[in-house]
């Protein structure tokens, strides 16, 4: 699930609807992208979710509290209690991005991780430039290699 995507101009656009992508990493992994405005219906997709990629826009501090509320909602959902979680801090290539330390502090991420049932990892990425994406793929491979 993601908070937003990049449009054809490279500027952020709000995702509406869902997108499916299949990745073959030792076995087929289907990724369903759900934009932040789809949050009211996210729960209808929890059933087959074994991993959760949660994207936060590192260049937009005004959305950080909304992202935190969405994340806490996901982490408290019983059907996602066994899911592995990767929080992606996106848009680190932009000059106005917040550092990961600033975002972790504002989100109180250490406290969230300590209280969550899920295994949670973080990564800094630029989806547009491909920075950090090999690490995301490796995380998916490792997570799905060990899951049943």
N, C-alpha and C positions, 0 to 999 in steps of 0.2 A: 504494500500500500504506500502511496506516496502523497506528499503534500502538494506538489505541483510539478509541471514539466516545462521544457523549453519549446517555444514555438519556432516556426520557420525563420523568424528574424533573429533568433537567439535570445529574445526577451522572454521572461517567464510568462506563462499562461496558466490559468487555472484549469486543471483537468476536470472534465465533466464526463461521466460515464466510466466504463471500464475498458481496459486493453489487456489482451492476453499475449504472452510471449513464452515460447518454449525454448529452454536451454538444455543441451545435452552435455552433462558433466558426470560421466560414468553411468548415468541413467538420466532419463528425461525429467526435467524439473519445469513445471509450469508456473510462470509468474503472472499474477493478476495485479494490474496497477489500478488502484482506486484513488481518485483525487480527494483532496481534503473536503471539498463540498459534498462528497458522497458519504461523509461520516455517519449520517443518520441510518444508512443501510449497511454499513460495514459488517455488522454482526451476521447478516445473512450469508456471508462468505467465510465464516470461521470454521465451518465443518471439516474441510480437508486441509487446513492450514497447519503446516509443520514448521514453517519458518516465517518470520515477519521482518521485512525490510521497511524501516520507518525513516522517511526522508525529511530532514529539517533544512530550511533555507537559511544558510549561514549569512546571507547578505541582507536579510530582512528581520531585524530585531523586533519589529512591531508585531510579528506573528509568533514569536517565541512562546508567549503564554498560551495561545490557542493550540500550538503544537504540543506543549506540555500537557494540556488538558486531554487532548486526543490520545497521547501516549499513555497517560494514566488510565484512561478508559480501556484501552486495548490490553494493558498489562493486568487489569483487574477482571477481565472477562474469563470466566471458567473454561470455555472451550480452547482458550489460548494458553492455558497454564503450562502445557508441555512444549509449547513452541519455542524455538530458539529465536532470539531477537538481535538484529543488527540495526543500530541507529546510524543513519548516514547523514553527516553534516555536509550538505551540498553547496556548490558555488564558491569554493575556496579560491577560485581563480579571479574573483572579482575584487577590485581594490577596496571595497567597503565592507568586506566580510568580517564577521566577529571571529575571534580566535576560539578554538575548541575549548580552551580553559574558561573563557568568558561564558560561553554557552552552557558548559557543564555546571558552572557555578550558578548561573541564573536559573537553570532547570532543576538545580539541586540533584543532579544526576547521581552522585555517589549515594545519596540517601535512597533514591528510587531503586538503584541497582541492589542495594543492601536489603530492601524490603520485597523486591519482586520475586515471584516464584520461578521466573524464566531465567535462562542464561542470557545475559545481555553483553554485547560487544559494540564498539563504536568504530567508525571510520570517517576520515575526511576525504571528500571526493569533489571532482568537477565532472558531472555527467556530460556536459557539453564538450569538454576537452579530453575526456577519458582518464583523467587523473584519479588514481585509486581504484579504478574498476577491476583490474586484475586481482586485487585483494578481495573485492566483493565476490568475484567468481570463485576464488579459492575458499572463501568462507562458505559459500553455498555448497561447493563440492564436499568440503569437510563435514558440514552439517548434515548433508543428505547421505553421505557415506556411512555415518554412524547411526542414523535414524532408521527405525524399522519401517 
